[in-house]
Amino acid sequence: PGASDWNMKENYMRVFDPADFGPFWDTIKAHLELGEPAVYKGKLTVVDNPYLGIKGGWEVEVVWVTLLPSQSWRSALPGTVAPFVSDFFPNVKVTDFQSRMMMAVMSQFASWFTTSKVAEAVQALLGRGHNDLSTASQISTVDV
């Protein structure tokens, strides 16, 4: 637990209190069920990690972006493009991009997701008002 490799010491990579991940995971599951990517804005408790030189006992506010397939984005694709986009897109291997079209599709997805879902959460994190690139009615965030 707390390490990504069995050779690492226990909790070698742990930075946040595992008890704080419930709301984050609930957000991911809910958006997966909705067929949409997730943006989570919340607070996590930092824990001591002597391996990484981190002193815990304080909270950090984060915005985590989780790319999941999007039904709304997919439904807006032109009929000539949609058949070439896998059901699990955007979760693809870099080697799956065999054409300029697929590179453009990924670029357009990233632009759409950033402007319609991510920008407002980041602006809120930074304490700024919403900008003209984000659409409040489309954002999917959870504050904890």
N, C-alpha and C positions, 0 to 999 in steps of 0.2 A: 504493500500500500504506500502511496505517496511517492512512487518511483516508476519511471517508464521503462526501466531495464532491470532485469533480475540481478545484475551485477552491482547495482546501486544500493546503498544503505537505505533502510526503511525511512520514509519521509524525506528523502534527499531532495525531491522536487516540490515538496509541499510548501506553499506560500500562503494559502488561504485556509480558513477553518472549514473543514468539510461540512459542518452543520449548516453553513450559509448557502449551500448549493441547491437546496430544495426548490426555492422559487425560480432559480435559473433553469433547472431541469424541467419544472412544470411548464415554463414558458416554451422551451424547446419542444416538448411533447405536444402541447396545445397547437403550436404552429405547424408541426409535422402533420397533425390530424387535419388541420385546415388546408394543408397543401400550400403553405406559404413559408418563406424564409423568416427568421426570427431576429429581432433586435432586443436585447435585454439591457436595461439600465438599472443598476442596483448597487448596494453597498456590501462589501465583503470585509471580514475581519482578517487582518494580517496576523500570521502566527510566527513564532520564532523559527528560524532556520539557520542553525549555526554553519551548515555546509555552504550556504550562499551569503552568509553575513547579514541576514535580515533579522532585525529586532521587531518582534510582534507587539500586539496589544493596541493596535490602532485600526481604524477603518479606512478603506479606500473606496471611492465611487468609481464604477467601471461601466463601460458600454461594451458588450460582447455581441459580435455579429456572427450569426450562424447561417451559412448558405445552405438552404434546403430547396428542393424543387418548388417552383411557383406556378400554380394553376392559372392565376390571373395574368402573369407575364406570358405563359405559354399560349393562352387563349388569344392573345393579341398578335401572335406571330402570323406573318403572311402564310397562306396555304402552301406556297412553294418552298418555304423554309422549314415549317413545323415537322415534316417527316424526317428531316435530317438531325433533329434534336432529340437526344435520348431521354427516356422517361426520368432518369435520375440526374439530368442536367440541373445545376451546374457542377455537380460532384463528379468530375471526370478527371482522367489522367491527362497530363500534358501531351502524351503521345496520341491522344484521341483527336487532337487538332490536326487534321490532315489537309485542311484547305483554308484559304483566306476567309471564306464565308464563315467557317466555324470560329475563327479568331474574332471576326466581326460580331458574331452572335454573342460570344462571351463578353466582349467589350461593351456591347449594348446592354446585356444583362447587368453587368457591374455598374454601368451608368444609371440605369433605371433603379436598381436596388439602392444605390447610394443616395440619389436625389429623392426618391420617394419613401424610403424607409430609414436610412441611417442618419441623414443630415440633421434632422430635428433632434434626435436623441443626443447627438454629439453637441449640438448647440445648447441643449438643456444642461448637459454635463458641464459645459464651459460657462454656464450662467448667462448665456446670450439669448435673445429672442429668436424666434423662428425666422429663417431667411426665405427669400423668394424661390429657392431651389427645392424646399421641402413642402410636402402637402400634408397638413395636419390630419385630414380625414383618412389618410392611407397608412399612417405610421402604426407600427405594432410594437409598442414597448410596454414594459411592466416596471413600475417603480415600487421598490420595497423599502 
